[in-house]
Amino acid sequence: QVQLVEAGGGSVQAGGSLKLSCAASGRTLSSAAMGWFRQAPGKAREFVATIIWNGGDTDYANPVKGRFTISRDNAKNTVYLQMNSLKPEDTAVYYCATSWGRPYIATSSDAYNYWGQGTPVTVSS
């Protein structure tokens, strides 16, 4: 089993920054792709960012390109999401997920088999 625990969420004004972290335990994630998703109130969960097992490739959803950066530290079994220039529409619960057993990036939630409990992000205008 893999346990994922997100941290770093909170409230920030538009234009501000937050850095989310997701720490894994139970199994090493050094050979697995990781992803971040988010779910706003009343909306479906949506893809935000993904990173390949060694950090050498990433992909982002169009609304966050150029503002968010996903990274990972395999030695710490942790993945990060740096969020800059935050907008009110970024308000959501953010979830990290691992595609354990699959090393390559994936934008579909179906590719991920372990999920964290989520951390809320609120951006005020």
N, C-alpha and C positions, 0 to 999 in steps of 0.2 A: 504494500500500500504506500501511497505517496500523500503526504499532508502538505498543503500550501497555505501559507499565512501571509496575507497582505498587510501593509502598514503604510502610513504616510498621507492618508486622506485627510480632508479637513475643509475648512471654509476659506475662501480667498476672493479678493476683488478681481474684477475683469482686468486682464493685463498682467496678472500676477503669475507665480510659478509654484508648482508642487512637484515633489519627487516621490513616487510610489516605489515600494519595494515588495518583493514576494520571496519569502524564504521557504525552501523546501526541506522536508525531512522524510525519513523512511527509506528513501532510495536516492542515489545520485542521479542528477538530471543532466550530467555533462554530455550525454549522448542524445538528448531529447530536444526537440524544438519547444519553444515557449511562446505564449501569446498573452496579450491583454485584450479584454473585451469590456464593454460597458453596457449598462442598462439604465436608461432614463425612466422616470416615472411615467407609466402608461405606455411605454414603448417596448419593443422587442430588444433582446440582447443583440449588440452589434460588435463587429470586429473593430479593433483599434490598431494593434500592431503585433508583429510576430518576428521571431529571431531564430536563426538556424542554430544547431547544436553548438557550434564553435564561435558563434558571434559574427561570422563572416558574411552573412546576408540577412537583410531585414526587409520588411514590407509594412506599409502603413495604409490605413484608410484615408481616402482623399481629404476628409474634413480636418485631419490632424497633421497632414504632411507639412513639413517645414516648421512645425511647432512642437511636436512630441518626438522623443528619442528613446528607443528601447535599447537596453544593453544588458549584459549578463556577466556574472563573475562565477565561473564554474567552481573555483576553489572554495567559494562561500555558498555554493548551491543556491544562488540568489539571482533574481532578474529584477531589473529596474525599469521604470517609466518616468523619464523626465518630461514634465509638461510645462511649457512656456507659453506666454501670450494667451492665457486662458480666457475663454469666452463663456458667457452664461449658458450657451448651448452645450458646453462640455459637462454640465452638471449631470451626474449619474453615479451609480454604484459601479466601481471598477473591479473587475475580476481578473486574476491571473489563472492561467491554465497550462498544463503540460501535455504534450503529445508524446507521452512516454512510450518508447519503443520506435518512434518515428523521428528521425533527425532533421527533416527538412521543413522549411517554413510552410505554414498553412493558414489560410484566412477563414476557413469554415469551422464553426464550432464543433461540427461532427468529427473533426480530426483530433479533438482533444479529449482525453479520458480522465483527467483529474483536474478539479477546480478548487480554488480557494473560496472563502466565505464572502469575500468582497469588502471593499473599503469605500465609504462614501466621499464624494467630492462635490462641493457646492461652490459655484462661482456666481458672485453677485455683481450686478451692473452698477 
